[in-house]
Amino acid sequence: MRKLLAILAIVALASCGKSDSNTPKANGAPGEKVLVYARGGDSEKLDPQDTTSGESVKVTTQIFDTLVDFADDSSKVVPSLATKWTTSPDGKTWTFDLRVGVKFHDGTPLDADAVVFSLNRIRDPKDPNRSGGTFGYTQSYDVIEDVKAEGPRKVVFHLKTPFAPFLTNLAMFPASIVSPTAVKKLGADFGRSPVGSGPFRFEKWVPKEKIVLSANKTYWGGAPQSDKIIFKVVPDNSARLLDLRNGEAHIIDGVSCPDLDDIQKEGALVALEAPGMNFGYLAMNTEKPPFDDKRVRQAIAMAVDKKRIVELMTKKHGMPAVNPLPPTVWGSNEAISDWPHDAAKAKALLAAAGHPDGIDVDLWAMTTPRPYFPEPKKVVAILIEDLAAAGIRVKAIEQEMTAHIDATQKGQHQMCIMGWITDNGDPDNFLHELLDSEKAVAGSANNVAFFRNAAFDDLVRKAQQVSDIDERTKLYREAQVIVHEEVPMVPLLYMPEMCAMRKGVTGYKLHPMGLVRLKNARVE
Amino acid sequence: MRLLAYVGRRLLAAVPVLLGVSFVVFLTIHLLPGDPARAILGEKARPENLARIRHEQGWDRPFLVQYSLFLKRVVTTGSVGRSFRTGLDIRDEVLRTFPATIELSLAAMILATGLGILAGILAAKWQNRWPDIVSMGISLLGVSIPVFFLGMLLLMAFTPGLPVGGRLPSTIDYDESTHFVIIDALRIGRTDLIPIFLRHLLLPAIALSTVPMAVIARITRTSMIEVLSSDFVRTARAKGLSETRVVLGHAFRNALVPIVTTVGLQFGALLAGAVLTETVFAWPGIGRFVVDAISGRDYIALQGGVLAIAAAFVVVNLAVDVLYAVLDPRVRVGGSA
């Protein structure tokens, strides 16, 4: 009893201490506008050409610019450091005109040489300025034959083949333009004190605690609204939410679906939610019986109740998926109507396919929560129940994510659940990457359905070669009709982007690709 | 002199212990499911890039070769090396994170020892009466309640009000060269930071203190009951000493040896095991460092973190053994006893 009383006494004493001491502006310079963004993990390296970590990219996005950028609310490409660009008739030569007068934070002019330097750094594993990094995204730039400066303001790319998504890849973070002076000076340490040309400059990094950025007042796109941005690490979801309630953070991400509902009811907080560019799906290995039979795959599509997954796992924040292309991505075929959920029909279809007594199959799944599957175990449980109702007996094999990827890329599964978060918001990044037979090489397959359909391949490969967006849209819509009919996968759900902030934060909104852009954000 | 020799011998004996720890950790890491190369390159990595990373990091070499290279690096450079995920020297990282853990563990131990001993003495004094039943009941709860659950309860009960995210508000900027907030604050004359820091410290310290508090209360009770029934206590009472002097002056001092052992062991365990508390309360200590290293498959960081914890455990244990001799002259260090 005394122990408890003593604890309470201590807590009470401490709580009546100076209650103003934990207000966010405890130490900022007078009048300085500071915005605190709390997230679950720390960045690893702030070198856009040497990281694959999402937590690193959140910060580098504020520090660096790219030649072209994604629009504020879509994956459409808009000018950035390049003011305009032209393509040769054969689609293999791209010429970019650079913005005049842009400087890096260290004063180095951002010219054509700096662009060539940056692009070579990501493309070439032997580049002397590569600093021994990991460069997980090199593959996105493999199509570049060479890149050259033509005078200080013009950059010319020669491609190996015409490749329409090339432009969107230039808007991705690995194509950030880095200060050559700083890279040469800092070498491997560039990732600890990065120098770019973006709206914020790097100031300080206390590992596992915070990263401090300060405004680049002479930013070519106008000065940022906040003087300082602090990226703070609070690993636990509930603690992060409390940090927001306490006012020690102004924006938090990694908000769970049930928390989002609570936040919506609180006066001091604002819950943000916007459709994203990801989806979770159930893939069937079309090379293995019984899934080499289209009817069995169609039966699975009808046996699964997507609505229930969305309700039970996402509290209705997710959306049942129809196509392997979220509606936020251009080219998504909204005319396709989904297979109806009908266990009886599924059973009949199975019987017609020669399985009147049902089938026994395995289902491989990850245990690690993913943005598209916040609770993969729930997905597995619901799938087992739904499929059982149609006479499909499922044995689940659940593993941690990297082991799951290894197994499914080798094609060890009959069925597996998997998901995809877009890199560049281009339909090619979904349809070609996940379903083209080129991507069905055992050992490195992203096409974990091992779907090989010549008509489909023709369409998505043709769409890579043409640059006209209307023509590409037509090709992708046709390709989705094939996927719908052949059912190599059952798209399960699309998850929204979610975050929470304090009332009084202005100028911040969610981007469908999950990009965090804080240039216009401020605390009123 | 004899004490010094004893300490020296014990430190020497720690070398094979640490060597053993490093080998076991090295082995366990390699048995963990999950691929560090994929952890670095992400889910979309290509096999050729995975192979390149494995080769660059030497993970494609035989296990014993990797281990001996690791040992060589530790001996020649005094550090386990640089994290391949962050590029930071692990020795610096350990020196940065350990002070935060020490601060938290010390605060928790002060709470646990003070309240635990008090509860234990009360329970022993009124054995099988209500103070005993209540304090032992609470201590049973203290051992049983999972720390992360208690942490969550505390989070819910005391916010808004008490801060939960880290050691200080992130907007506060100060020169943190020792990484001990109080020492740094005194050093640079920012005493205003100390109350803010203490408020941040309170909830995690309470969460972390429950288990050791309960264990200490139980040991104190047992030890005190034994001593209170011994002859010299009866003699002291017969001589007419006040009950307070008998209990605190005579009995308690003689009951101290097992209590000190327990406090020491618990402190060592806190240094190693504040993982959950540090994660829940965003405390930038060694426990979180190790958790991050595990989830990122950061072999080198994990090695460094675990070795540092093992070393700290050895030192705390040694300190406890030395304390015995001070407390109880009958315990001879280094002698043949």
Interface residues (C-beta under 8 A of the other chain):
Chain A: M1 R2 K3 L4 A6 I7 I10 V11 A14 S15 G17 K18 S19 S21 N22 T23 P24 K25 A26 N27 G28 V34 V36 A38 G41 D42 E44 K45 T52 S53 P125 G132 T134 F135 G136 T138 Q139 A188 D189 G191 R192 K204 V206 P207 K208 E209 K210 V212 I230 K232 V233 V234 P235 D236 S238 A239 R240 L242 D243 R245 N246 E248 A249 Q399 E400 M401 T402 A403 I405 D406 D423 G443 S444 N446
Chain B: P33 G34 D35 R38 A39 I40 L41 G42 E43 K44 A45 R46 P47 N49 R52 I53 E56 F84 R85 T86 G87 L88 E93 R96 T97 L111 L115 G116 L118 A119 L122 P131 V134 S135 I138 S139 G142 M152 L155 M156 F158 T159 P160 G161 L162 P163 V164 G165 G166 R167 P169 S170 T171 I172 D173 E176 P195 I196 L198 R199 L202 I206 M213 A217 T279 V280 F281 A282 P284 R288 F289 D292 G296 R297
